[in-house]
């Protein structure tokens, strides 16, 4: 199936928005679990958004990109939803060699 660039971009954007909304609804899924299973997390998504903004000359701070992904300030999300990582989670993270 061949898509024109505009349609492909619109589909990609809709998919991204759906992923972000899914992650916002599933606050029980911790970032370390995402990293251990998929190699990326909410912070990665926010960093990628900031990188894209920077590449296009769009002013965006790290805090702004994180709020876009988390749906609230990052510190507020951490206080409400982030749990202490278990020893098993930390060990899997270290074993994978993530630099996050």
C-alpha positions as CSV (number, residue, x, y, z in Angstrom):
1,X,0.0,0.0,0.0
2,X,1.5,3.3,-1.1
3,X,0.7,6.4,1.0
4,X,1.4,9.9,0.2
5,X,3.6,11.8,2.7
6,X,0.8,13.8,4.1
7,X,-1.4,10.8,4.8
8,X,1.5,8.8,6.2
9,X,2.4,11.7,8.6
10,X,-1.2,12.0,9.7
11,X,-1.4,8.3,10.4
12,X,1.9,8.3,12.3
13,X,0.7,11.3,14.3
14,X,-2.6,9.6,15.2
15,X,-0.7,6.5,16.2
16,X,1.7,8.4,18.4
17,X,-1.2,10.3,20.1
18,X,-2.9,7.0,20.8
19,X,0.3,5.5,22.3
20,X,0.8,8.5,24.5
21,X,-2.9,8.4,25.6
22,X,-2.5,4.7,26.3
23,X,0.6,5.3,28.5
24,X,-1.2,8.1,30.3
25,X,-4.1,5.7,31.2
26,X,-1.7,2.9,32.3
27,X,0.2,4.7,35.0
28,X,0.6,1.3,36.7
29,X,3.2,0.5,34.0
30,X,6.4,1.8,35.3
31,X,9.1,3.3,33.1
32,X,11.6,0.8,34.3
33,X,9.2,-2.0,33.1
34,X,8.9,-0.3,29.7
35,X,12.7,0.0,29.5
36,X,13.3,-3.6,30.5
37,X,10.7,-5.0,28.0
38,X,10.9,-2.6,25.1
39,X,14.0,-0.6,25.5
40,X,12.2,2.8,25.7
41,X,10.0,4.6,28.2
42,X,8.0,7.8,28.6
43,X,11.2,9.7,29.1
44,X,12.6,8.4,25.9
45,X,9.4,9.6,24.1
46,X,9.8,13.0,25.6
47,X,13.4,13.2,24.7
48,X,12.6,12.1,21.1
49,X,10.0,14.9,20.9
50,X,12.5,17.5,22.2
51,X,15.0,16.2,19.6
52,X,12.5,16.6,16.8
53,X,11.6,20.1,18.0
54,X,15.2,21.1,18.2
55,X,15.9,19.7,14.7
56,X,13.1,21.9,13.4
57,X,14.0,25.0,15.4
58,X,10.8,24.8,17.5
59,X,11.4,26.1,21.0
60,X,10.7,23.4,23.6
61,X,12.2,22.8,26.9
62,X,12.8,19.3,28.4
63,X,10.1,20.0,31.0
64,X,7.6,21.0,28.2
65,X,8.4,17.8,26.2
66,X,7.9,15.7,29.3
67,X,4.6,17.4,30.2
68,X,3.4,16.7,26.6
69,X,4.0,13.0,27.1
70,X,3.0,12.6,30.8
71,X,0.0,14.9,30.6
72,X,1.2,16.8,33.7
73,X,4.5,18.1,35.0
74,X,7.0,15.2,35.4
75,X,7.6,15.8,39.1
76,X,3.8,15.6,39.7
77,X,3.6,12.3,37.7
78,X,6.5,10.8,39.7
79,X,4.9,11.8,43.0
80,X,1.5,10.3,42.0
81,X,2.6,7.2,40.1
82,X,6.2,6.2,40.2
83,X,7.1,3.4,42.6
84,X,10.5,2.4,43.9
85,X,12.0,-0.1,41.5
86,X,12.4,-3.6,42.8
87,X,15.8,-5.3,43.0
88,X,14.7,-7.6,40.1
89,X,13.7,-4.6,38.0
90,X,17.0,-2.8,38.8
91,X,19.0,-5.9,38.0
92,X,17.3,-6.4,34.6
93,X,17.9,-2.7,33.8
94,X,21.6,-3.0,34.6
95,X,21.9,-6.3,32.7
96,X,20.4,-4.7,29.6
97,X,23.0,-1.9,29.8
98,X,20.5,0.9,29.5
99,X,22.1,4.3,29.7
100,X,18.8,6.0,30.7
